[in-house]
Amino acid sequence: MLTKTVAVDLNPATREVVTGTELFAREVGSRLQAAAPELRWRFFASRPHAGVGADLTVVPFPRLWSQVRLPLALARARADLLFVPSHVVPFAWPGKVLTVVHDLAFERYPRAYSPTERAYLQLTTRWAARRCKVLIADSESTKADLVDLYGVKPERIRVVPLGGGEQVARETAPPSRLAELGLSGTFVLQVGRIEKRKNQEAALAAVERLDGVTLAVAGPERDWAMAARLSVSPKCRVLGRVDQPTLELLYQHAAAVVVPSLYEGFGLPVLEAMTRGKVVVAAATSSLPEVGGDAVLYVDHPENLEALAAALTKALGDKELRAKLTAAARERAATFTWDRCAAGIVAVIRELVA
């Protein structure tokens, strides 16, 4: 039997700014070869990157790399399947293709995107839904969105949860860094881009109802107006994008982590907090209960500020509950590993190239 060749678009893994999509590409891309050594793997990107963990074939191109340059490289590689870790499937690639749809936030919350961004995401995601025989979704919530919004038949969708729950040694910034960030005393942490969908304003409004508690918001400022509104509150510290050691320090010292998102495709901030044994208060929306299970304290309506404040009060003050949630969080997080994620993706790839 001839060895099948699987090409992988690892371009997202080479970006300097790492969000969930880039992290997913790096973690899964570095594990595919070990997960399926019987396949011939070819990893493509437009630029080199030392942290990718895979043997990259670098094919530079200034613009529209995935639509123009990648199909040319694939033709020469004679790939039996193209795997795209995010939903941008080349229009010019005629062969078998598999992609991962991480969320349809641009459909559920269109105002969080510019018209150009939303049009591009709609075009590429609808094309992926039409073009791929099988799709991967990283949650049952995203699968349901694909069925409800795009009419994809459920039997065409495989759900493969993300990883990140492994216990690993992490470098942590010195405690003096907290003072540099303006944090002293009790603080609640929210991690993620500042934008309407992440609902930081609700988190702050809830924290402002609590005595002696500050909200620390770590993440890039996508919505500048919202960031400005948060910054004027004496009970909020808008930290912007922080490096990983600083983020580890924030997790270590946060009294709780709050995730009042209106919508999440998977909910990596919940998993990251659980992995570190943090008490998490989250909205019971979209995919978040799939990740948190019984290890998270939920609020049914993330814009119910009184309920959110009450949940935070309980999370901060109930010692018995805190101990229970800390133990449950680490135990549940351990079930979400990148090895398991890569194995799930490889199972779908084998199904398609068989």
C-alpha positions in Angstrom: 0.0 0.0 0.0 1.3 3.4 -0.9 2.0 5.8 1.9 -0.5 8.7 2.0 0.8 12.2 2.0 -1.0 14.7 4.3 -0.2 18.4 3.8 -0.8 20.8 6.7 -1.2 24.6 6.6 0.8 25.6 9.6 1.0 29.3 8.7 -1.0 30.3 11.8 1.5 28.6 14.0 4.3 31.0 12.8 2.5 34.2 13.8 4.2 36.2 16.6 0.8 37.1 18.2 -0.6 34.0 19.7 -4.4 33.7 20.3 -6.4 30.4 20.4 -6.1 29.7 16.7 -2.3 30.0 16.7 -1.9 28.0 19.9 -4.1 25.2 18.4 -2.0 25.1 15.2 1.3 24.9 17.2 0.2 22.3 19.7 -1.5 20.0 17.2 1.0 20.5 14.4 3.9 19.4 16.7 2.1 16.2 17.5 0.7 15.0 14.2 3.7 13.0 13.0 4.0 11.1 16.3 0.3 10.4 16.4 0.3 8.9 12.8 3.8 7.8 11.8 2.4 5.7 9.0 1.5 8.9 7.1 3.9 11.2 5.2 3.5 14.7 6.7 4.3 17.9 4.9 4.1 21.1 6.9 3.8 24.4 5.0 4.1 28.0 6.1 5.0 31.4 4.6 7.8 32.1 7.2 10.0 30.1 9.5 9.4 29.9 13.2 11.6 28.1 15.8 8.7 27.4 18.1 6.5 25.4 15.7 7.8 22.0 16.6 7.5 20.6 13.1 9.8 20.4 10.0 8.4 23.3 8.0 8.6 23.8 4.2 8.8 27.6 4.0 7.3 29.1 0.8 7.3 32.9 1.1 4.6 35.0 -0.5 3.6 38.6 0.4 -0.2 38.4 0.3 -3.0 35.9 0.0 -0.6 33.1 0.9 -3.2 30.5 1.6 -5.2 31.2 -1.6 -2.3 31.6 -4.1 1.0 30.3 -2.9 -0.1 27.3 -0.9 -2.1 25.6 -3.7 1.0 25.8 -5.9 3.1 24.1 -3.2 0.5 21.5 -2.7 0.4 20.6 -6.4 4.1 19.8 -6.3 3.8 17.8 -3.1 1.0 15.7 -4.6 -0.8 15.6 -1.3 -3.6 13.1 -0.7 -5.2 15.5 1.8 -4.8 19.0 3.0 -5.4 19.7 6.7 -6.2 23.3 7.6 -6.2 24.0 11.4 -8.5 27.0 10.9 -11.3 27.4 8.4 -9.5 29.1 5.5 -9.6 26.5 2.7 -7.9 27.5 -0.5 -10.4 28.0 -3.4 -7.8 26.7 -5.9 -7.1 23.4 -4.2 -9.0 20.6 -5.9 -8.1 17.7 -3.7 -9.4 16.3 -0.4 -9.4 18.8 2.4 -10.2 18.9 6.2 -10.5 21.9 8.4 -11.5 22.9 11.9 -14.2 25.4 12.6 -13.5 27.0 16.0 -16.6 29.2 16.3 -19.2 31.2 14.5 -19.0 34.2 16.7 -19.1 36.5 13.7 -22.6 35.2 13.0 -23.8 35.3 16.6 -22.3 38.7 17.5 -21.7 40.5 14.2 -21.2 43.9 15.8 -17.9 42.7 17.3 -16.4 42.5 13.8 -15.8 45.1 11.1 -17.9 44.6 7.9 -14.8 43.5 6.1 -13.8 41.0 8.7 -17.3 39.6 8.9 -17.6 39.3 5.1 -14.3 37.4 4.9 -15.2 35.1 7.7 -18.6 34.3 6.2 -17.1 33.7 2.8 -14.3 31.4 4.0 -16.4 29.5 6.5 -19.3 28.9 4.2 -16.8 27.7 1.5 -15.3 25.3 4.0 -18.7 24.0 5.0 -19.5 23.4 1.4 -16.1 22.1 0.3 -15.2 19.6 3.1 -16.7 16.2 3.1 -16.2 16.2 6.9 -15.7 19.1 9.3 -14.1 19.2 12.7 -15.7 21.4 15.4 -14.0 21.9 18.8 -17.2 21.8 20.8 -20.8 20.5 20.6 -21.8 24.2 20.7 -19.9 25.0 17.5 -21.3 21.8 15.9 -24.8 23.0 16.7 -24.1 26.4 15.2 -22.9 24.8 12.0 -26.1 22.8 11.8 -28.4 25.7 12.7 -26.7 28.6 10.9 -25.1 26.9 7.8 -27.3 23.8 7.4 -24.4 21.3 7.7 -25.7 17.8 8.3 -24.7 16.6 11.8 -23.2 13.4 10.5 -20.6 15.4 8.6 -19.2 17.0 11.8 -16.7 15.4 14.2 -16.3 17.1 17.6 -12.7 17.1 18.8 -12.2 19.2 22.0 -9.0 21.3 22.4 -6.2 20.5 24.8 -4.3 22.6 27.3 -5.2 20.9 30.6 -1.8 19.3 31.1 0.2 20.1 34.3 3.6 21.5 33.2 6.3 23.6 34.7 5.7 27.3 33.9 8.0 30.3 34.3 6.4 32.9 36.6 7.4 36.6 36.9 8.6 37.9 40.3 5.8 39.0 42.7 7.1 42.6 42.4 5.6 42.7 39.0 2.1 42.9 40.5 3.0 46.3 42.0 4.2 47.5 38.7 0.8 46.6 37.2 -1.0 48.5 40.0 -2.3 45.4 41.7 -2.4 45.1 45.4 -4.9 43.3 47.6 -7.6 41.0 46.3 -8.2 40.9 42.5 -10.3 38.9 40.1 -8.7 38.1 36.7 -10.3 38.1 33.3 -8.1 37.0 30.3 -9.0 37.7 26.7 -9.3 40.3 24.0 -11.2 43.4 25.1 -14.4 43.3 23.0 -18.1 43.1 23.4 -18.3 39.3 23.2 -16.0 38.9 26.1 -18.2 41.1 28.2 -15.5 42.8 30.4 -17.9 45.7 31.2 -20.3 43.3 32.9 -17.4 41.8 34.9 -16.3 45.3 36.0 -19.9 46.3 36.9 -20.1 43.1 39.1 -16.7 43.7 40.7 -17.7 47.4 41.5 -20.4 45.9 43.7 -17.8 44.2 45.9 -15.8 45.8 48.6 -12.0 45.6 48.4 -11.8 43.8 45.1 -10.2 44.9 41.8 -10.7 43.5 38.3 -7.5 42.8 36.3 -8.1 42.5 32.5 -5.2 40.9 30.6 -5.5 40.8 26.8 -5.2 42.9 23.6 -7.5 45.9 23.2 -9.6 45.1 20.2 -12.4 47.5 21.3 -10.5 50.7 22.1 -13.6 52.5 23.3 -14.5 49.8 25.8 -10.9 49.7 27.0 -11.1 53.4 27.7 -14.3 53.0 29.6 -12.8 50.2 31.7 -9.6 52.2 32.4 -11.4 55.1 34.1 -12.7 52.9 36.9 -10.5 52.9 40.0 -11.5 49.3 40.4 -10.1 48.1 37.1 -6.6 47.5 35.8 -6.4 47.2 32.0 -3.1 45.4 31.5 -3.1 44.9 27.7 -1.3 42.0 26.3 1.1 40.5 28.9 4.0 38.0 28.5 3.5 34.4 29.6 5.5 34.7 32.9 3.4 37.7 33.9 0.2 35.9 33.0 1.3 33.0 35.1 1.9 35.4 38.0 -1.6 36.8 37.5 -3.2 33.4 37.6 -1.2 32.5 40.7 -2.3 35.5 42.7 -5.9 36.0 41.4 -8.6 35.3 44.0 -10.8 34.0 41.2 -11.1 34.0 37.4 -14.2 35.4 35.7 -15.3 34.4 32.2 -18.7 36.2 31.6 -18.4 35.7 27.8 -21.6 36.0 25.7 -20.2 33.4 23.3 -17.1 31.1 23.1 -16.3 28.5 20.5 -14.5 26.4 23.1 -13.5 28.5 26.1 -9.7 28.2 26.6 -9.7 30.9 29.4 -11.9 28.5 31.5 -9.6 25.6 30.8 -6.4 27.6 31.5 -7.8 28.7 34.8 -9.0 25.2 35.8 -5.6 23.8 34.9 -4.0 26.1 37.5 -6.6 25.1 40.1 -8.4 28.5 40.1 -12.0 29.1 41.2 -13.8 30.1 38.0 -17.0 32.1 37.7 -18.4 31.7 34.1 -21.4 32.3 32.0 -23.5 29.2 31.2 -23.4 30.1 27.5 -22.4 28.4 24.3 -19.5 25.9 25.0 -18.4 27.0 28.4 -20.4 24.3 30.4 -18.8 21.7 28.1 -15.4 22.7 29.3 -16.1 23.6 32.9 -18.5 20.7 33.8 -19.1 20.6 37.5 -15.8 22.4 38.3 -17.1 25.9 37.6 -19.5 28.3 39.3 -22.0 29.4 36.6 -24.2 32.4 36.0 -27.2 31.7 33.8 -27.3 35.2 32.2 -23.9 36.9 31.9 -25.5 40.3 31.7 -27.3 39.8 35.0 -24.9 42.0 37.1 -26.5 41.2 40.5 -26.2 37.4 39.8 -22.6 37.8 38.6 -21.7 39.8 41.7 -23.4 37.2 43.9 -21.5 34.4 42.3 -18.2 36.3 42.7 -19.0 36.9 46.4 -19.6 33.2 46.9 -16.5 32.3 45.0 -14.3 34.6 47.1 -15.9 34.0 50.5 -17.0 30.3 50.7 -13.8 28.4 51.8 -15.4 25.0 51.5 -16.7 25.7 48.0 -13.3 27.1 47.0 -11.5 23.9 48.1 -14.1 21.7 46.3 -13.9 23.7 43.0 -10.1 23.8 43.1 -9.8 20.1 43.3 -12.5 19.5 40.7 -11.0 22.0 38.3 -7.6 20.3 38.2 -9.2 16.9 37.8 -11.4 18.0 35.0 -8.8 20.0 33.2 -6.5 16.9 33.1 -9.0 15.3 30.7 -8.3 18.0 28.0 -4.9 17.3 26.6 -3.2 18.2 23.3 -2.2 14.6 22.8 -5.9 13.6 23.0 -6.8 16.4 20.6 -4.2 15.4 18.1 -5.3 11.8 18.3 -8.9 12.9 17.6 -7.8 14.9 14.5 -5.7 12.0 13.2 -8.7 9.7 13.5 -10.6 11.9 11.2 -7.7 12.2 8.8 -7.3 8.4 8.6 -11.0 8.2 7.9 -10.7 10.5 4.9 -7.5 9.0 3.4 -8.4 5.4 3.9 
